Amino acid sequence: MRFTIGSMPRKKYPDSAFGARLAAIRKARNLTQVQLAEAAGTTQRAISYYETEAGFPPAPAIIDLARALEVSTDELLGIRPSRTARFDEDADTRRLWKRFQQVAALPEKDRKAVIRLINSLVSLRTETRARRAS
């Protein structure tokens, strides 16, 4: 019997809950694996492995990933529910969340202008509903 390189199938591991959670949080933050890897000081290959293979990364990597994703290690490990979990199901909510993240990155003067605009629109809408109800 002759064996050649690549003749054996690659061992397939089931998705771990950690890997699915990591991928969901990364996607909710609108990050690619490459972007997360750069922010966490690791490689895209490592991120791919953490998202698709069984098991957990080493403790220092979990800390770096949590910092890069701006979540607690408890959220990343599934001890506490992720704040981003509620955004995973609704595409409109994800788009709105992405916009809010972009607004948060603006200079303070511009952020305040956006908030004033939103407050004005909400107030106008509330007043219009109140007039229609009376």
N, C-alpha and C positions, 0 to 999 in steps of 0.2 A: 504494500500500500504506500502510495506516494502523497506527501503533503506539500502543498505550495502555500506561499504567503497569501493570505487573503481568502483561503479556501474555507476557513472556519468562520461561521457567522459571528458577528460582534455580539457580545452579551448585552441583552436589552434589560435595563432595570426599569421597574415601574416608577412612574412619577411620584416623587415624595411630596408630602403636604408642604414641606418647606420650599421645595422648588417651585411649586405652583403659586405659593404665596409670594415668593420673591419675584416671580415673573409678573404677577398681577400688580404688585406695588410698583415695580419698575415701569410697567406700561401705563399705570395710572399717573405716574410722574412724567409721562411722555419721554422716556429715556430709551435709547437703544442699549443693547448689551455693551457696545463699545463705550458709549458715554458713561454708563454706570461703572464699567471697569476702570476708566480713567479717573472718575471721581473717588472710587474706593481704593485706588492704587494697586490694581490687579490687572488681569488680562481678560479679554473677551472670552477666551477659551475657558477660563475658570468660571466666569459668570454662566456660560452655557452649561458647564458641568453641574454647577450648583442648581440650575433650573431644571435639569433633565435627569440627573442620576439620583439614585437612592442615597439617603444619608444627609448629614449636615456638614457645612464647612467648618474649619477650625474656629475656635472662639475669637481670635483676633480678627479673622475675616468677617465674622458676623458683626462685630463692633464697627468695622470699617464700612460694611454694607449699610448698616443702620444709619450711620452718620451721613453717608452719601445720599441715602433715600429720605433723610430727615424724618425717620421714624424711630421709635424706641426698639431696643433689642427684644423686649417682650412682644411687641407687635410683630416684628420680623419672625420670631420663633413661634408665634401663634398662641402665646400665653394670654395676651389681651387681643381683642378684635382690632383689626387695622382700621384706622380712620378713613382710609381710601377704599375700603371694601364696599361701602355704600355707593360708590361712583362707578363700579365695574359694570353694572347692568344697563345703565341708561346712557346712550350715546350723546344725547343732548346735554345731559349733566356733565359728562366728561369734557365736551367742548367748552361748556361754560366754566368748568373748573380750570381748564387750560388757560382760558382768557384771564381768569382771576390771578393765576400764577404769573401771567405776563404783566398784568397791572401791578402786582406786588414788586416786580423787578424795575418798575419805572422810578424816576427821581421823585422825591416826596411831593414837590409842587404839582407834578403831573398826576400822581396818585390822588391827591386831594381834589384836583379838578374832575377826575373820573368819578370819584365818590360823590361830589356835589351834583354831577350830572345824573347819576343813578338815583340819588335821593330826590332830585327834582322830578324825574320820570315816575318814580314810585308814588310820590305825593300827588302828582297830577292824576295818575291812574286811580288812586284811592279816592280822591275828590270826585272824579267822574263817576265812579261806582256809587258813591254816597248820594250824588244828585239823582242818579237813575233809580235808586232804591226808594227815594222819598216821593 
